[in-house]
Amino acid sequence: MISGNYQKNCQGYTLIELMIAAALSVFVVTILNGTLAKTAKFMEEIKVTGDLLQTGQYLSSYLGNEVSMAGFYGEFERSAIFDSTVANSPVPDVCQTLSRTNITQAMPYAVSGKNNVVKSYQVCGSDIVKLGTDVLSVRKVSSQKLKPKSKLKSGEFYVQSLADSFDVLSGLGSSAVNKINTVSVRRWQQTLYYLSKDNVFKRRRYLKGRYAPAEPLAQGVYDFQLEYGLRKTTVLGNCTLSNGLDFITAPLSDAQWQQVVAVRIYFLLQGSWRGSDQSKTTFNYANHQVEIAPGKTHKLFKITIPIINLIQK
């Protein structure tokens, strides 16, 4: 015979108890799902922000190194390039084919560029540049001297430093440096930086007599703008005092281009993820106002680069 107490202990859960347990389970799962979704969204935002910071730091460091050395042509006094012919030469077109003559004429212009390019503008017959962005041209020589037994490569140009002057050499692939009786020979370097219409920041280097194909440096660049720093001067009697820098946007006059001693660069970077809670944002820089729709992640980077060879004069 089965006792009554045993029958009572074997009854199990009632329907009400099961309904309460199910409701509690749904409540807990809902909370967990919401927490997991917020965590995943937060982690994605952190990743996107980290990617933007990494890209901005890379571009700032890279262009900082390149632009800071603009106008360095070797171990001779800069005044040697400013004879009457060169000083009166107009700012060179960024896409011109180089020769010994126009390299000499371009030397007073360590940097130059184009401002707010028009629709469908092609940089030297290649990529289409993004509408309204800028193009930067940087001129300098290599930091490395050629070794004594090196030959001047065909299609390349070189600057030879003399005691108090310089000479521009054209590489024919045969003349060895030790036959030139040189103090110092360095390869001429001329590079264009721009933003293509697909939001890829690129460079084009002048190599072997022409601009080489574009090399991508970074993706996700939404805008690229430039300002150029000129010395502010104050005249007191017979003295002209330098007092900081004025930053202006192109176009500049020929005389102003020759006086540029710093470049301020703005990169507006765009994240690949569009689930951000970021509200509508307005960025103001370089005489531009850019409005970003809600839900898109953007970050503005500004870097001011002194041209070392010029700002110390």
C-alpha positions as CSV (number, residue, x, y, z in Angstrom):
1,M,0.0,0.0,0.0
2,I,1.3,3.5,-1.0
3,S,1.1,6.1,1.8
4,G,-0.6,9.5,1.4
5,N,2.6,11.3,2.1
6,Y,4.4,9.6,-0.7
7,Q,1.6,10.4,-3.2
8,K,1.8,14.1,-2.2
9,N,5.6,14.2,-2.8
10,C,5.2,12.7,-6.3
11,Q,2.7,15.3,-7.7
12,G,5.4,17.6,-9.6
13,Y,4.9,21.2,-10.6
14,T,1.5,22.8,-11.1
15,L,0.6,24.7,-14.2
16,I,0.9,28.0,-12.4
17,E,4.4,27.2,-11.3
18,L,5.4,26.3,-14.9
19,M,3.9,29.5,-16.3
20,I,5.8,31.6,-13.7
21,A,9.1,29.8,-14.5
22,A,8.6,30.3,-18.2
23,A,7.8,34.0,-17.7
24,L,11.0,34.4,-15.6
25,S,13.0,32.6,-18.2
26,V,11.7,34.9,-21.0
27,F,12.5,37.9,-18.9
28,V,16.1,36.8,-18.1
29,V,16.7,35.9,-21.7
30,T,15.4,39.2,-22.9
31,I,17.7,41.1,-20.5
32,L,20.7,38.9,-21.6
33,N,20.0,39.5,-25.3
34,G,19.8,43.2,-24.8
35,T,23.0,43.3,-22.8
36,L,24.8,41.1,-25.4
37,A,23.5,43.3,-28.2
38,K,24.7,46.5,-26.5
39,T,28.0,44.9,-25.7
40,A,28.5,43.8,-29.3
41,K,27.6,47.3,-30.5
42,F,29.9,48.9,-28.0
43,M,32.8,46.6,-29.0
44,E,32.2,47.4,-32.7
45,E,32.3,51.2,-32.0
46,I,35.6,50.7,-30.1
47,K,37.0,48.8,-33.1
48,V,35.9,51.4,-35.6
49,T,37.3,54.3,-33.4
50,G,40.5,52.4,-33.0
51,D,40.8,51.9,-36.8
52,L,40.2,55.6,-37.4
53,L,42.9,56.5,-34.8
54,Q,45.3,54.1,-36.3
55,T,44.8,55.4,-39.9
56,G,45.0,59.1,-38.7
57,Q,48.2,58.5,-36.8
58,Y,49.8,56.7,-39.7
59,L,48.9,59.4,-42.2
60,S,50.0,62.1,-39.8
61,S,53.3,60.4,-39.1
62,Y,54.0,59.6,-42.8
63,L,53.2,63.0,-44.2
64,G,54.9,64.7,-41.2
65,N,58.2,63.0,-42.2
66,E,57.7,63.8,-45.9
67,V,56.6,67.4,-45.8
68,S,59.1,68.4,-43.0
69,M,61.9,67.6,-45.4
70,A,60.5,69.5,-48.4
71,G,62.9,72.1,-49.9
72,F,66.0,70.1,-48.8
73,Y,68.2,69.9,-51.8
74,G,71.6,69.2,-50.3
75,E,74.5,70.8,-48.5
76,F,74.6,74.3,-50.0
77,E,73.2,77.6,-49.0
78,R,69.6,78.0,-50.1
79,S,70.4,81.5,-51.4
80,A,72.2,79.8,-54.2
81,I,68.9,78.9,-55.9
82,F,67.6,82.4,-55.9
83,D,69.4,84.0,-58.8
84,S,67.4,86.5,-60.9
85,T,66.2,83.8,-63.4
86,V,65.0,81.3,-60.9
87,A,63.5,83.8,-58.4
88,N,61.2,85.1,-61.1
89,S,60.1,81.7,-62.4
90,P,56.4,81.0,-61.9
91,V,55.2,78.2,-59.7
92,P,55.5,75.0,-61.7
93,D,52.6,73.0,-62.9
94,V,52.4,69.9,-60.7
95,C,52.2,67.6,-63.7
96,Q,55.0,69.0,-65.9
97,T,57.6,66.7,-67.4
98,L,60.8,67.3,-65.6
99,S,64.1,68.5,-67.1
100,R,67.3,70.0,-65.6
101,T,66.0,73.5,-66.3
102,N,62.6,73.3,-64.8
103,I,63.9,71.4,-61.8
104,T,66.2,74.4,-61.1
105,Q,63.2,76.7,-61.7
106,A,61.1,74.7,-59.3
107,M,63.5,74.7,-56.4
108,P,62.2,77.9,-54.8
109,Y,58.8,76.1,-54.4
110,A,59.3,73.4,-51.7
111,V,55.6,72.7,-51.9
112,S,52.7,73.7,-54.1
113,G,49.3,72.3,-54.9
114,K,45.8,72.7,-56.1
115,N,42.8,73.8,-54.0
116,N,39.2,72.5,-54.3
117,V,39.6,70.6,-57.5
118,V,36.7,70.6,-60.0
119,K,34.6,67.7,-60.9
120,S,36.3,64.9,-62.9
121,Y,39.8,66.5,-62.4
122,Q,42.4,63.9,-63.2
123,V,45.8,64.1,-61.5
124,C,48.3,64.0,-64.4
125,G,46.0,62.0,-66.6
126,S,45.4,59.2,-64.1
127,D,43.0,59.0,-61.2
128,I,40.0,61.2,-60.8
129,V,40.4,63.3,-57.7
130,K,37.5,63.7,-55.3
131,L,35.5,66.9,-56.0
132,G,36.4,69.8,-53.7
133,T,39.6,68.2,-52.2
134,D,43.2,69.4,-52.5
135,V,46.4,68.2,-54.2
136,L,49.8,68.6,-52.6
137,S,53.1,68.5,-54.4
138,V,56.3,68.0,-52.4
139,R,59.8,68.6,-53.8
140,K,63.1,67.5,-52.1
141,V,66.1,65.3,-52.6
142,S,66.8,61.9,-51.0
143,S,68.2,61.9,-47.5
144,Q,70.7,59.3,-48.7
145,K,73.7,60.3,-50.7
146,L,74.7,58.1,-53.6
147,K,77.6,55.8,-53.0
148,P,80.9,56.7,-54.9
149,K,80.6,53.9,-57.3
150,S,76.9,54.3,-58.1
151,K,75.7,55.2,-61.5
152,L,73.1,57.8,-62.3
153,K,70.0,55.9,-63.3
154,S,68.4,56.6,-66.7
155,G,65.4,58.9,-66.5
156,E,66.2,60.1,-63.0
157,F,67.5,63.5,-61.9
158,Y,70.0,64.3,-59.2
159,V,71.3,67.4,-57.4
160,Q,75.0,67.8,-56.9
161,S,76.1,69.9,-54.0
162,L,79.2,72.1,-54.6
163,A,81.1,74.3,-52.3
164,D,78.8,77.3,-52.6
165,S,76.4,76.2,-55.4
166,F,74.8,73.2,-57.0
167,D,74.2,71.4,-60.3
168,V,71.2,69.4,-61.5
169,L,72.3,66.2,-63.2
170,S,70.4,64.0,-65.6
171,G,70.9,60.2,-65.2
172,L,71.9,58.5,-68.5
173,G,72.7,55.1,-66.9
174,S,76.4,55.4,-67.5
175,S,78.0,58.2,-65.6
176,A,79.5,57.0,-62.3
177,V,79.4,59.4,-59.4
178,N,83.1,59.1,-58.8
179,K,83.7,60.4,-62.3
180,I,81.8,63.6,-61.5
181,N,84.2,64.7,-58.8
182,T,81.3,65.3,-56.5
183,V,81.0,66.5,-53.0
184,S,77.5,65.1,-52.6
185,V,74.9,63.8,-55.0
186,R,71.3,63.0,-54.1
187,R,68.3,61.8,-56.2
188,W,65.6,64.3,-56.9
189,Q,62.2,63.4,-55.4
190,Q,58.9,64.8,-56.4
191,T,55.6,63.4,-55.1
192,L,51.9,64.2,-55.4
193,Y,49.4,63.5,-52.6
194,Y,45.7,63.4,-53.3
195,L,42.3,61.8,-52.5
196,S,40.7,59.8,-55.2
197,K,37.0,59.8,-55.8
198,D,36.6,56.4,-54.1
199,N,37.9,57.8,-50.8
200,V,41.4,56.3,-51.1
201,F,44.4,58.6,-50.2
202,K,47.2,58.1,-52.7
203,R,50.6,59.2,-53.8
204,R,52.3,59.4,-57.2
205,R,56.1,59.6,-57.3
206,Y,58.1,60.9,-60.2
207,L,60.2,58.0,-61.3
208,K,62.2,57.3,-64.5
209,G,61.0,60.4,-66.4
210,R,57.3,60.2,-65.5
211,Y,54.8,60.0,-62.7
212,A,54.6,56.4,-61.7
213,P,51.1,54.7,-61.2
214,A,49.3,55.7,-58.0
215,E,50.1,54.0,-54.7
216,P,47.3,53.8,-52.2
217,L,48.3,54.9,-48.6
218,A,44.9,54.6,-46.8
219,Q,41.3,53.9,-47.3
220,G,38.2,55.5,-45.7
221,V,39.5,59.1,-46.1
222,Y,36.4,61.3,-46.6
223,D,38.2,64.7,-47.1
224,F,41.7,66.1,-47.6
225,Q,42.3,69.8,-47.2
226,L,45.4,72.0,-46.9
227,E,46.5,75.3,-45.5
228,Y,49.9,76.9,-46.0
229,G,51.8,78.7,-43.3
230,L,53.5,82.1,-44.1
231,R,55.5,84.1,-41.6
232,K,53.7,87.1,-40.1
233,T,56.0,90.1,-40.2
234,T,55.9,93.4,-38.5
235,V,57.9,96.4,-39.7
236,L,59.4,98.6,-36.9
237,G,61.5,101.4,-38.4
238,N,64.2,99.7,-40.4
239,C,63.6,96.3,-38.8
240,T,61.3,93.5,-40.0
241,L,60.2,91.2,-37.2
242,S,58.8,87.7,-37.6
243,N,55.8,87.0,-35.4
244,G,54.3,83.6,-35.8
245,L,52.6,82.2,-38.9
246,D,49.5,83.0,-41.0
247,F,47.8,79.9,-42.4
248,I,45.9,80.5,-45.7
249,T,44.4,78.3,-48.4
250,A,45.5,78.2,-52.0
251,P,45.6,79.7,-54.5
252,L,48.7,81.6,-53.5
253,S,50.7,84.1,-55.5
254,D,54.2,83.0,-56.8
255,A,55.8,85.1,-54.1
256,Q,53.6,83.5,-51.4
257,W,54.4,80.0,-52.5
258,Q,58.1,80.8,-52.1
259,Q,57.5,82.0,-48.6
260,V,55.6,78.9,-47.3
261,V,57.4,77.5,-44.2
262,A,54.7,75.1,-42.9
263,V,51.8,73.1,-44.1
264,R,48.6,72.3,-42.1
265,I,46.8,69.2,-43.2
266,Y,43.2,68.1,-42.4
267,F,42.1,64.5,-42.8
268,L,38.4,63.7,-42.3
269,L,38.2,60.0,-41.9
270,Q,35.1,57.9,-42.3
271,G,34.4,54.6,-40.4
272,S,33.1,51.5,-42.2
273,W,30.3,50.8,-39.6
274,R,27.1,52.8,-39.8
275,G,25.4,51.6,-36.6
276,S,26.8,54.4,-34.5
277,D,24.6,56.5,-32.1
278,Q,26.5,59.6,-33.2
279,S,24.1,62.4,-33.9
280,K,24.4,64.8,-36.8
281,T,27.8,66.4,-36.7
282,T,29.3,69.5,-38.3
283,F,33.0,69.9,-38.9
284,N,34.6,73.3,-39.6
285,Y,38.1,73.5,-41.0
286,A,40.2,75.1,-43.8
287,N,37.2,77.4,-44.8
288,H,35.0,74.3,-45.2
289,Q,31.9,73.2,-43.4
290,V,31.1,69.5,-43.7
291,E,27.8,68.1,-42.3
292,I,27.7,64.4,-41.4
293,A,24.4,62.6,-41.2
294,P,23.4,60.8,-38.0
295,G,24.6,57.2,-37.6
296,K,28.0,57.6,-39.4
297,T,31.3,57.6,-37.6
298,H,33.8,60.3,-38.7
299,K,36.9,61.7,-37.0
300,L,38.9,64.9,-38.0
301,F,42.6,64.9,-37.8
302,K,44.7,68.1,-38.0
303,I,48.5,68.2,-38.3
304,T,50.7,71.2,-38.6
305,I,54.0,70.4,-40.2
306,P,56.9,72.9,-40.1
307,I,59.2,72.7,-43.2
308,I,62.5,72.3,-41.2
309,N,64.8,73.5,-43.9
310,L,62.8,76.8,-44.3
311,I,61.3,77.7,-40.9
312,Q,64.7,77.8,-39.3
313,K,66.0,80.5,-41.7
